[in-house]
Each structure stands twice: as C-alpha cells, then as structure tokens.
C-alpha cells in the first residue's frame, strides 16, 4: 500500500478474501456461511438496501441508495426461506444508517456510491459492527422482484479483527473456524490495501466484498 484508498465504481480487489479465504471455516458450505444464513433469518443481521428515486427499473441515470441495519426479523416460510414484501423498520440508531450514495441503473443493474456503511452484528458470541468506507453498492434487479448484488468497500483492519479475533476467536471460535488469532491479525495487516497512514507508512483498511441475495420489502422509517 503506497497511497490513499482508491475510489472506483465497485472495486475489483477483495484482499480480505486473500487474507482469510484459505481458512476452513470461511469456505463455502462451512460454519460461517451457515451462521450468517441463520442470522439473516432471525434478525441478528438484517440488512436493508433502499434504492430511492427510481423512475425506470431498467435504465435510470439518477438514483440514490442507502443501506440500513434493522432489528426486525424478516418473515420466513415453512422451509425457512425469507418471504418477500415484509415490513421491516430501520435501526433507531442513526450510526447504522449509511450515508447516501448516488448512482444509476443500467440494464437493470444499480451501481451507486461512494457511501460509508455500518452494519450491526449480534450473532451468537459476536456483538459488533461491520463497517465499509468509500463503498459502492451493486444490485441486479430481477424480473420477479428479487435482487442479487454486493457491497464493495474498505473495512478497517481493527474492526475486522475485533469481530473475528478478539470476540469470535477467544471463545472457541478460532478452533471452530480453523485459525490462530495472531495468524489472522498478521494476514489482515499483510493484505491491507487502503487507508494509507503516512505516519506509519502502512495501510489501515482492507478491500472487502460482501455479496447478498435479496427479496423486495417495505422499509418503515
């Protein structure tokens, strides 16, 4: 890292995955995926992506996007799937309301940013926050009303380590996931690529991509 955090529509880098991708618990089908899926369903990690000012869901040159945490659990079906058109309230704490990112829709794909995002976590042994700086949101709108996309930005290394090291790692999490806390911290530092600090000559944030699938919902403000 030799400069400030890059600002680019949907950053291509995902250095967080380079740092943690070989850890067993983070791989597809392992413990992190199942825990996050459960948290989405029980309200421990409900995320609302609000696309505002849409005139044409296929092509619109001026829309705004805001990301909220919610303390509400979404409605679910008998098979555990999240049902569409539930009403979910935004978190009353404004720290969990992102800034507004401006953008556009091209061929049914929303791209908006930059925006700063903070998401509340309350999952089993972890009570913390996920945060993104200089983030962009990409959302593909599907004909049936569902959506898929991602949040791409720079997460402070200290925040990532607080969640996976100091909290999850100290109460059996590191054994369940398959890492050492010292090894995790060193991996995060070695791959950090944003937030250059000229005083230390090192980076303080790491490029991060979180992908999601969504259903339409009513956002209660």
N, C-alpha and C positions, 0 to 999 in steps of 0.2 A: 504494500500500500504506500503510494507516494503522493497522494493528493486527497482532495475532499471527496465526499460521497458523490458518486455520479448521479445525474438526473436524466433519466431516459425513459420513454414510454415502455413500461413493462421490462424491467431489467432482465437480461438473459442469464446472468450469473445466479447461482444458488450455492454459495460457498458453505452455508450451513449444512447442506446435504453432503458436501465433500467432507465436512468435519465429522458428521455422525452417521453417514449412510451405511458404513460397514458394521455398525453396532447392531447386534442381533435384534434387540427389542424394537428398533425403529424400522425394520424392514417390513415389506408388505406381508400382511397376514399374521404379524406378531402382536405383542401386547399393546404397543402404543396405539395402533390402529383400532383395536377393539375398545380400548379405554376411551379414546376420543369419540368413537361412534356412540358409545353409551352416554357420554357427557352431552352430546348434541341432543339426544332423545330425552334426557331427564332434566334439562335446563341448566346444567352446570357449565355449559359452554355454548349458549345460544348466541348466534351472530346474525344481525340483520344488515343487509346491504340494500340501501334505499336509493333507487335511481329516480331522480326528480327532473321535471320539465320535459318529459318525453312527448313529442308531437307525432313521431313516426317510429315504431319499434324496429324498423329495418334500417333506416338511414335518417340521422338527425345530427346536425352539426353543432348543437349546443345543449348538452345535458349536464347535470350535476349529480355527484354520487357522495353519499355519506354512509359511514359504517358505524353501527351501534352494537354494544352488548345489550342483552336482555336477561332479566332474571326469570322470565317465563319459560316453561317447558312447552315445546310445540305439541299440537295434537298428534297422536300416533294411532295407527291401525292395529288390528289384531295380530298382524305379523311383525309389528314393531316399526314399520316404515313411517316416516314423517308425512303427515297428510297436508295437502295444500289448503290455503285460504283460512288458516287460523289467524286469530288476532293476538299480536304479541306487543307488549309495551316496551319502550326503550328504558334502559337503565336510568334510574333517577340521578345517579352520579354523573355529572357532565364530563368528568375525566374519561368516561367510556363512550363519549360521543366524538367521532373523528372530526377533523376539520373537513371542509367541503372541497372535493376535487372536481374540477371542471374538465369536460371532455366531449366525446362524440359517440355516435353509433354508426358503424359501417357494416352493412350486410348482416345486421342482427347481432353485432358484437360491440359491447360497450367498452370503451377504454377511457379512463378518467384518472386524473391526478395532477400534480403530487398532492398527497394528503398525509397527515400524521394520524396513526390509528393506535388505540389502546384497547385491548380485549381482556375482560375479566375471566379468570380461571378459578374454579373451585372444584377440583377433581380429586377425589379420594384424599391422598396425603398432600396434595399440592394446592395452596391458596396463593395465587399470584396474578401476574399480568403478562400478556404478550403485547409487545409494542413494535411498531414499524415507523420508521422515519422516511421521508421522501418516497412514500409508497404510491404505487399505481394499482388500480383495480381493473381487471379484465373479466367481463361477464358475457358469455354467449347465451343469448336468449333463444329458447327453443319454441317451436310452434305450439306445443302442448302447455306452455306457461312455465315449465321448469327452466332451470338455468345451470350452467356449469362455468367455472372460471377459477380465478385465483387472486390473491393479494401478494404483491411483489414489492419488497422494500428492504430496508436495512434495520436489523434488530440490534440493540445494544448488547454487546457480549455479556455485560454484567447481568442483564435481565434474563438472557438465555441460561446462564449458569445458575442464577438464583432459582429458576424453576427446576432444571434437570440435575443440578449439582447439590446446592445447599438444602433444597427441600426433598425432591424425589430421591436423590442419591443417598441421603443419610438415614433413611428408614427402610432399608431393604430394596429400594428402587434400583440401585446400581447392580445388585445381584440379579434382579429380575430382568433388567434390560441388557446387562452384559457389558459393563464398563467400569472403570475406576474414575473417581471424581477428579483426581489430578490429571489423568489422561484426557478426560473430557475438556477440562479447562485449557490445557495446552493445545488441544486440537482446535478449539474455538479461536484462541489467540493466533495460532499459526495461519488460519484461513480468513481472518478478519480483513475486509477489503473496503471499508468505508469509514467515515467519521475521522479523518486523519487529525491527529493531535500533534502539532508542530513542537510542543514542549518535550514530548517523549519520543517523537519520531515513529509512532505506531498508530494502528487503526483501532477504533473503539467499537465499531459496528460491523455486522456481517450480513452480506446479502442473503435474503431469505425468500422462499416462495412457499405459500400455503395454498393448496388447491381445494376447491369445495364443489359440492353439488347442492342446488337449492330448489325450493318449491315456492310458488307465489304465496304471499301472506299479506295481511293488513297490519300496518305499523301504527300503533296507538301512541301518540305523543302527549 
